[in-house]
Amino acid sequence: MLANAVLFSFISFVALVVLLLGRLSFLTPIKSYVFHTHGHEIGIFALVLFFNLFAAFYTMFRRFRLKNTGQKLLHLDKQVKTGHSALSREIAERYGD
């Protein structure tokens, strides 16, 4: 889940950077001046934007991909204890009853 959040935030961040580079092409003649005077602030903003994207994707993945996980594990535990699954035979063979 963590790797997926990083991947999606990186892809979104790169897409936003490409979009901004296309929209801000009129600043090309003064590019060196802008980066010299405001490069530090641009870098900090980019870092904060990336972390915010990461937090949003991580929260979204935790919210929607881990939905009802406790109930699913409880159902699996009941199946294993009653012996109504292939997993219960494997556990009985490995650890003995």
HELIX and SHEET records of a PDB file:
HELIX    1   1 LEU A    2  ARG A   23  1                                  22    
HELIX    2   2 SER A   25  ILE A   30  5                                   6    
HELIX    3   3 LYS A   31  ARG A   65  1                                  35    
HELIX    4   4 THR A   69  THR A   82  1                                  14    
HELIX    5   5 ALA A   86  TYR A   95  1                                  10    
END                                                                             
